[in-house]
Amino acid sequence: MEKESRIPVHIVNGNAFIWDPEDVINLRIKYRIVGSLVGLLPKCPLQNIFSSLPLHLLPEEVSLLLEKGCIYLINDKKAHHKPNSSEIKLFKEEEEKLKEKDNQDFQKQKNEHMLRNLNKKNNKNNIKNNTNNKKLTNDNDNRNTNNNNEIENISNEKDNNTNGISNDNFKNSNISNEKDNNTNGISNDNFKTLTNPNNIKEKENNNDYNNDINNGDNNNAGLNNSNSCVPKKKKKEKEKSQLIHIQTNSKKLPWYDPSKNNHENECYTLEEAKSKNIWNYPNTPNENMKYKIFCDIWGKPEKYYITSGSKYGSDYLIYPGDPIQYHSNFIATVVYDTNFNYSPKYIIKYGRLGTNVKKTHLLCNIDQSTQKINYYSIEWSSWI
């Protein structure tokens, strides 16, 4: 594979990390390398159910990918040099540009979301109005029919009573006319009290007193308003940025240059990484055995996915497909002792460990005489 198409893996204190999400997806799809996400989500930092970048790779995965020519290693500590003032200034300018761009995108998405909600509300209101209008028209039609029936009944009654008026009705009409005349007129006693000059003067004096009181209240109100503290209008503060851009890749940093000094901080083969003391796995006989077993399982035609088995007390978990879609079928434990005796005690122990989590337990070992890898599967079966 060409050097340009390889995926960069950053080595920090003997640990391998990948920071680019596209590289994480490529490793998972093309090479069946899962790793484990060890970062926190920016919006939910106080939980440990879901994790984010960076992706931490197993030592076996790093060495395997290096031998296959899929990745290259970067000594992340030496690749970053101490920044000068001009580089810091350039970084801050680029950061401000990114903030402005992110805020513009955020406002655009917000406006689109608001328009969608408004359209939904308008559609609901239109449906309600249409149903209400239909109900009103039906009610009006019913009222009109009822009114027409009442008018017809009244007209019929009037026609029957137009021939004459009884004496009782005539007397009642005279009484009502007298009452109307009395209400419209004013009695003589009341007229005298109204036209008395003494009473008129008293009313005028009372009106002047009431006006003085009202004027005094208004003046006091004016004094209170003048002494009251009027709150000053606050100046419009500059809107804070809605989004915070988190730098997850060192490529855009001005003080990051891994290819400096003739690619001294980069390694493209396992031998080169060991010679530069950037990556030393596998280094011991046990690590060599574990690495060979990992490569053998990974290279099988079934195309297994392999992850760490530490949560089940073993070395590896083996999946028939992507761990997002499948449960693991096997728990794999590497037996380093070549002269290990599989006593009933150990067989029961490993068997129960796999059965409790509904998996088959694999015991893996390498025969030193033939260098052949042996697999022993332990599965709990029913009594015969």
C-alpha positions as CSV (number, residue, x, y, z in Angstrom):
1,M,0.0,0.0,0.0
2,E,1.2,3.5,-0.8
3,K,2.4,5.7,2.0
4,E,-0.1,8.5,1.2
5,S,-3.1,6.1,1.6
6,R,-2.0,4.8,5.0
7,I,-3.8,5.7,8.2
8,P,-1.8,7.7,10.7
9,V,-1.7,6.2,14.3
10,H,-0.4,8.5,17.1
11,I,1.8,6.9,19.7
12,V,1.6,8.5,23.2
13,N,3.4,6.9,26.1
14,G,3.3,3.4,24.4
15,N,-0.4,3.7,23.6
16,A,-1.8,3.9,20.0
17,F,-4.6,6.3,19.2
18,I,-6.6,7.3,16.1
19,W,-8.3,10.8,16.1
20,D,-9.9,11.0,12.7
21,P,-13.4,9.5,12.5
22,E,-13.1,8.6,8.9
23,D,-10.0,6.5,9.7
24,V,-11.9,4.8,12.4
25,I,-14.7,3.8,10.0
26,N,-12.2,2.6,7.3
27,L,-10.4,0.4,9.8
28,R,-13.7,-1.1,11.0
29,I,-15.1,-1.8,7.5
30,K,-12.0,-2.7,5.5
31,Y,-9.8,-4.4,8.1
32,R,-12.2,-5.6,10.8
33,I,-10.3,-3.7,13.5
34,V,-12.6,-2.4,16.2
35,G,-10.5,-1.0,19.0
36,S,-12.2,0.8,21.8
37,L,-13.3,4.5,22.1
38,V,-11.9,6.0,25.2
39,G,-12.9,9.7,24.9
40,L,-15.8,11.6,26.4
41,L,-18.8,13.2,24.6
42,P,-18.5,17.0,24.7
43,K,-22.2,17.4,25.6
44,C,-22.4,14.5,28.1
45,P,-19.0,14.4,29.9
46,L,-20.3,12.9,33.2
47,Q,-21.4,9.5,31.8
48,N,-19.5,6.4,30.8
49,I,-22.1,4.5,28.7
50,F,-21.2,6.2,25.4
51,S,-17.7,7.1,24.5
52,S,-16.1,9.2,21.8
53,L,-12.7,9.8,20.1
54,P,-9.9,8.9,20.3
55,L,-9.9,5.2,19.3
56,H,-7.5,3.1,21.4
57,L,-6.0,0.1,19.5
58,L,-4.8,-3.1,21.0
59,P,-1.0,-3.7,20.7
60,E,-1.7,-6.8,18.5
61,E,-3.9,-4.7,16.2
62,V,-1.1,-2.1,15.7
63,S,1.6,-4.6,14.9
64,L,-0.8,-6.5,12.5
65,L,-1.8,-3.4,10.6
66,L,1.9,-2.3,10.4
67,E,2.9,-5.6,8.9
68,K,-0.1,-5.4,6.4
69,G,1.0,-1.9,5.4
70,C,-2.3,-0.3,6.4
71,I,-1.0,2.3,8.9
72,Y,2.0,4.3,9.8
73,L,3.1,5.4,13.3
74,I,3.8,8.9,14.5
75,N,5.7,9.8,17.7
76,D,3.1,12.3,18.8
77,K,5.3,13.9,21.5
78,K,8.2,14.8,19.3
79,A,5.9,15.7,16.3
80,H,4.7,18.8,18.3
81,H,7.4,21.5,18.7
82,K,7.1,24.6,21.0
83,P,5.0,27.2,19.2
84,N,6.2,30.8,18.6
85,S,4.1,33.9,18.8
86,S,3.3,34.0,15.0
87,E,2.1,30.4,15.1
88,I,-0.1,31.1,18.1
89,K,-1.6,34.2,16.3
90,L,-2.3,32.2,13.2
91,F,-4.0,29.4,15.2
92,K,-6.3,31.9,17.0
93,E,-7.3,33.5,13.7
94,E,-8.2,30.2,12.2
95,E,-10.1,29.3,15.3
96,E,-12.2,32.5,15.1
97,K,-13.0,31.7,11.5
98,L,-14.1,28.2,12.4
99,K,-16.3,29.6,15.2
100,E,-18.0,32.1,12.8
101,K,-18.6,29.3,10.3
102,D,-20.0,27.0,13.0
103,N,-22.3,29.7,14.3
104,Q,-23.6,30.5,10.8
105,D,-24.4,26.8,10.2
106,F,-26.0,26.7,13.6
107,Q,-28.2,29.7,12.9
108,K,-29.2,28.3,9.5
109,Q,-30.2,25.0,11.0
110,K,-32.1,26.8,13.8
111,N,-34.1,29.0,11.3
112,E,-35.0,25.9,9.2
113,H,-36.2,24.1,12.3
114,M,-38.3,27.1,13.3
115,L,-39.8,27.4,9.8
116,R,-40.7,23.7,9.9
117,N,-42.5,24.1,13.3
118,L,-44.4,27.2,12.1
119,N,-45.6,25.3,9.0
120,K,-46.8,22.5,11.2
121,K,-48.6,24.9,13.5
122,N,-50.2,26.7,10.5
123,N,-51.4,23.5,9.0
124,K,-53.0,22.4,12.3
125,N,-54.7,25.8,12.7
126,N,-56.0,25.7,9.2
127,I,-57.5,22.3,9.9
128,K,-59.1,23.5,13.1
129,N,-60.5,26.6,11.4
130,N,-62.0,24.6,8.6
131,T,-63.8,22.3,11.1
132,N,-65.0,25.2,13.1
133,N,-66.4,27.0,10.0
134,K,-68.3,23.9,9.0
135,K,-69.8,23.7,12.5
136,L,-70.8,27.4,12.4
137,T,-72.5,27.1,9.0
138,N,-74.5,24.1,10.2
139,D,-75.5,25.9,13.4
140,N,-76.6,29.0,11.5
141,D,-78.6,26.9,9.1
142,N,-80.4,25.2,12.0
143,R,-81.0,28.6,13.7
144,N,-82.4,30.1,10.5
145,T,-84.9,27.3,10.1
146,N,-86.0,27.6,13.7
147,N,-86.4,31.4,13.4
148,N,-88.5,31.0,10.3
149,N,-90.8,28.5,12.0
150,E,-91.2,30.9,15.0
151,I,-92.0,33.9,12.8
152,E,-94.7,31.9,11.0
153,N,-96.3,30.9,14.3
154,I,-96.3,34.5,15.6
155,S,-97.8,35.9,12.4
156,N,-100.5,33.3,12.6
157,E,-101.3,34.3,16.2
158,K,-101.4,38.0,15.2
159,D,-103.8,37.4,12.4
160,N,-106.1,35.6,14.8
161,N,-106.1,38.6,17.3
162,T,-106.4,41.5,14.8
163,N,-110.3,41.4,14.9
164,G,-110.6,43.2,18.3
165,I,-109.1,44.2,21.6
166,S,-110.7,43.2,24.9
167,N,-111.7,45.7,27.6
168,D,-109.1,44.3,30.0
169,N,-106.3,44.9,27.5
170,F,-107.6,48.4,26.8
171,K,-107.5,49.3,30.6
172,N,-103.9,47.8,30.9
173,S,-102.8,50.0,28.1
174,N,-104.1,53.2,29.7
175,I,-102.3,52.3,33.0
176,S,-99.0,51.8,31.2
177,N,-99.3,55.2,29.5
178,E,-99.8,56.9,32.9
179,K,-96.7,55.3,34.2
180,D,-94.7,56.5,31.3
181,N,-95.9,60.0,31.8
182,N,-94.9,60.0,35.5
183,T,-91.4,58.7,34.7
184,N,-90.7,61.3,32.1
185,G,-91.9,64.2,34.2
186,I,-90.5,65.7,37.5
187,S,-92.6,66.3,40.5
188,N,-93.1,69.8,42.0
189,D,-91.2,69.1,45.2
190,N,-88.1,68.0,43.3
191,F,-88.2,70.9,41.0
192,K,-88.2,73.4,43.9
193,T,-85.2,71.8,45.6
194,L,-83.2,71.9,42.3
195,T,-84.0,75.6,41.6
196,N,-83.2,76.7,45.2
197,P,-80.1,79.1,45.0
198,N,-78.7,78.0,48.4
199,N,-78.5,74.4,47.1
200,I,-76.8,75.5,43.9
201,K,-74.0,77.3,45.9
202,E,-73.3,74.2,48.1
203,K,-72.9,72.1,45.0
204,E,-70.4,74.6,43.5
205,N,-68.4,74.7,46.7
206,N,-68.2,70.9,46.8
207,N,-67.1,70.7,43.2
208,D,-64.2,73.2,43.8
209,Y,-63.1,71.2,46.9
210,N,-63.0,68.0,44.8
211,N,-61.0,69.6,42.1
212,D,-58.4,70.9,44.6
213,I,-57.9,67.4,46.0
214,N,-57.5,65.9,42.5
215,N,-54.9,68.6,41.6
216,G,-53.0,67.9,44.7
217,D,-52.8,64.2,44.0
218,N,-51.6,64.9,40.5
219,N,-48.8,67.2,41.8
220,N,-47.7,64.5,44.4
221,A,-47.6,61.9,41.6
222,G,-45.3,64.2,39.6
223,L,-42.9,64.6,42.5
224,N,-42.8,60.9,43.1
225,N,-42.0,60.3,39.4
226,S,-39.2,62.9,39.4
227,N,-37.6,61.3,42.5
228,S,-38.0,57.6,41.3
229,C,-35.0,55.9,39.8
230,V,-35.6,55.0,36.2
231,P,-33.8,51.8,35.2
232,K,-31.3,52.5,32.5
233,K,-31.5,50.4,29.3
234,K,-28.8,47.8,29.2
235,K,-26.6,47.7,26.2
236,K,-27.0,44.8,23.9
237,E,-24.3,42.3,24.7
238,K,-22.5,40.5,22.0
239,E,-24.1,37.1,21.4
240,K,-22.0,34.3,22.7
241,S,-21.1,31.5,20.3
242,Q,-23.6,28.7,20.3
243,L,-21.1,26.1,19.2
244,I,-17.6,25.3,20.5
245,H,-15.2,23.8,18.0
246,I,-13.0,21.1,19.6
247,Q,-9.8,20.4,17.8
248,T,-9.4,16.6,17.5
249,N,-6.8,16.4,14.8
250,S,-3.3,17.9,15.0
251,K,-2.9,18.2,11.2
252,K,-4.1,21.8,11.2
253,L,-1.9,23.0,14.1
254,P,0.9,25.3,12.8
255,W,3.4,23.8,15.3
256,Y,2.7,20.2,14.3
257,D,5.2,18.7,11.8
258,P,5.8,15.0,12.0
259,S,7.7,14.8,8.7
260,K,10.4,17.2,10.0
261,N,14.1,16.1,9.9
262,N,13.5,13.6,7.1
263,H,10.5,11.9,8.7
264,E,12.3,11.2,11.9
265,N,9.1,10.9,13.9
266,E,7.3,8.6,11.5
267,C,7.5,4.8,11.1
268,Y,6.2,2.6,8.2
269,T,7.4,-0.8,9.2
270,L,7.5,-2.8,12.4
271,E,11.3,-3.1,12.3
272,E,11.7,0.6,11.8
273,A,9.4,1.3,14.7
274,K,11.5,-1.0,16.9
275,S,14.8,0.6,15.8
276,K,13.5,4.1,16.6
277,N,12.1,2.9,19.9
278,I,8.6,4.1,19.0
279,W,6.9,0.7,19.1
280,N,8.3,-2.5,20.6
281,Y,5.4,-5.0,20.6
282,P,5.9,-8.0,20.5
283,N,9.0,-8.1,22.6
284,T,8.7,-11.1,25.1
285,P,8.0,-14.8,24.3
286,N,4.5,-14.5,25.8
287,E,3.8,-11.5,23.7
288,N,5.0,-13.3,20.6
289,M,2.7,-16.2,21.4
290,K,-0.3,-14.0,22.0
291,Y,0.4,-12.0,18.8
292,K,0.7,-15.1,16.6
293,I,-2.6,-16.5,18.0
294,F,-4.3,-13.1,17.3
295,C,-3.1,-13.0,13.7
296,D,-4.2,-16.6,13.2
297,I,-7.7,-16.0,14.4
298,W,-7.9,-12.7,12.4
299,G,-6.7,-14.4,9.2
300,K,-9.2,-17.3,9.3
301,P,-11.7,-17.5,6.3
302,E,-14.7,-16.9,8.7
303,K,-13.4,-13.2,9.0
304,Y,-13.9,-12.9,12.7
305,Y,-13.9,-9.6,14.6
306,I,-11.7,-9.6,17.7
307,T,-11.9,-7.3,20.7
308,S,-10.4,-7.3,24.2
309,G,-11.9,-9.9,26.5
310,S,-10.9,-8.3,29.8
311,K,-14.5,-7.8,30.9
312,Y,-15.1,-11.6,30.8
313,G,-11.7,-12.5,32.4
314,S,-10.1,-13.7,29.2
315,D,-7.8,-12.4,26.5
316,Y,-10.1,-11.9,23.5
317,L,-13.8,-11.9,22.5
318,I,-14.4,-13.3,19.0
319,Y,-17.4,-12.1,17.0
320,P,-18.9,-13.7,13.8
321,G,-19.6,-10.2,12.4
322,D,-19.5,-6.5,13.5
323,P,-20.0,-6.3,17.3
324,I,-22.7,-3.7,16.7
325,Q,-24.8,-6.4,15.0
326,Y,-23.7,-9.6,16.7
327,H,-22.9,-11.1,20.1
328,S,-19.6,-12.8,20.5
329,N,-19.6,-16.6,20.2
330,F,-16.2,-17.4,21.7
331,I,-14.1,-16.3,24.7
332,A,-10.4,-16.9,23.9
333,T,-7.7,-17.5,26.6
334,V,-4.0,-17.9,25.7
335,V,-2.3,-20.6,27.6
336,Y,1.4,-19.6,27.8
337,D,2.7,-22.7,29.6
338,T,3.6,-25.3,26.9
339,N,3.6,-28.1,29.5
340,F,0.2,-27.2,30.9
341,N,-1.9,-30.1,32.1
342,Y,-5.6,-29.7,31.4
343,S,-6.8,-31.1,34.8
344,P,-10.5,-31.5,35.5
345,K,-10.3,-28.5,37.8
346,Y,-9.2,-26.1,35.1
347,I,-11.6,-27.6,32.5
348,I,-14.6,-27.0,34.9
349,K,-13.4,-23.5,35.7
350,Y,-13.1,-22.4,32.1
351,G,-16.2,-24.3,31.1
352,R,-18.3,-22.5,33.8
353,L,-16.8,-19.2,32.9
354,G,-18.0,-19.5,29.3
355,T,-21.4,-21.1,30.1
356,N,-22.3,-18.3,32.5
357,V,-22.1,-15.8,29.7
358,K,-23.5,-18.2,27.0
359,K,-20.3,-18.5,25.0
360,T,-17.8,-21.2,24.1
361,H,-14.5,-20.9,25.8
362,L,-11.4,-21.4,23.6
363,L,-8.1,-22.4,25.1
364,C,-5.3,-21.4,22.7
365,N,-1.7,-22.7,22.8
366,I,1.3,-23.1,20.5
367,D,3.1,-26.4,20.3
368,Q,6.8,-25.6,20.6
369,S,8.0,-28.6,18.7
370,T,5.8,-28.1,15.6
371,Q,4.9,-24.3,16.1
372,K,1.3,-25.3,15.4
373,I,-1.5,-23.4,17.1
374,N,-3.9,-25.6,18.9
375,Y,-7.5,-24.6,19.9
376,Y,-9.5,-26.5,22.6
377,S,-13.2,-25.5,22.9
378,I,-14.9,-26.1,26.2
379,E,-18.7,-26.1,26.2
380,W,-21.1,-27.2,28.9
381,S,-23.4,-30.0,27.8
382,S,-26.4,-31.6,29.3
383,W,-26.3,-34.9,31.3
384,I,-26.7,-38.1,29.3
